Amino acid sequence: MNPKQRKTIIRVVIAVVLILDVLLVVAAWRLTSTPDSSAEQVQLLRKQRDLMAADLRRAEAIRASLPQVQTQTQDFFQKDLRPIGSGWSGMSEDFESLAKAAGLQITSTRFREQAVEKQGVDEISISITLLGPYSNVVNFINGLERSSSFYLLDSLQIDSTAEGALKLDLQLRTYLRS
């Protein structure tokens, strides 16, 4: 090997060693600048343990309250839901008396029944259309809210008629005990 080639090889080796030294310095600096990862992991694990313990306490509280909830559910079914035998006529009477008290005219009423599996109830979807002035419509809705019967108002649509009255379309749901 001639001296010129030897100098070039030595320069390349020194350059490679310097580059590796710089890379090692950068890696060492990164390792020392990051906090101790094991301490962070311990803190993260403690936080997860605390969250799981809180979830477990909530689950135990729910389990403890289940008998009370079941009793309340049975009371609701017995007091607020009509039996299926008398429910149909009771609903019709409710709507007629509420409409009469509010001064509205019922133009149509449609019922659709659907059994709810494993609950012992039938869901009744009700579409009712009424006509009358605005204040009477408000009175009807107020009466419906205060009714001793259980009704869920799904939607409400108000349109005006050519005679100046309002047309109220209600979509309701209720449930009857099987």
C-alpha angles and dihedrals in degrees: 000000000000121000093251093057091045091053091050092050091048091049091050092049091048090048091051091048091050092049090050090048091052091049091050091049090051092048092048091048092052092049093051094044095055116079121246104290094203091060090050091049091051090050091048091049091050091051091050090048091052092049092049091048090052090049090050092051090051091049091050090049090051091049090050091051095048096093090052091048091049090051091049090048092052090047090050092049092049099041105032106030120069121226113258093244097061099022098090096055091041092055092049091049090049093054094044094049093044091049092047092048090048094045096243131137119229109222099177141001125188128183128195121187127207127174116233108218119235094002103086093232139101119223114225118200111202129196114189130176122198135179129210147092123312097255090052090050089054090048091051093051090046090051090049090053092049094044116123087227121086113248130163115207108218100174142351129199127184124195131170122240130217089256091059096253124121124250112215119198114190129187110199138170132205136165132230125203114245 
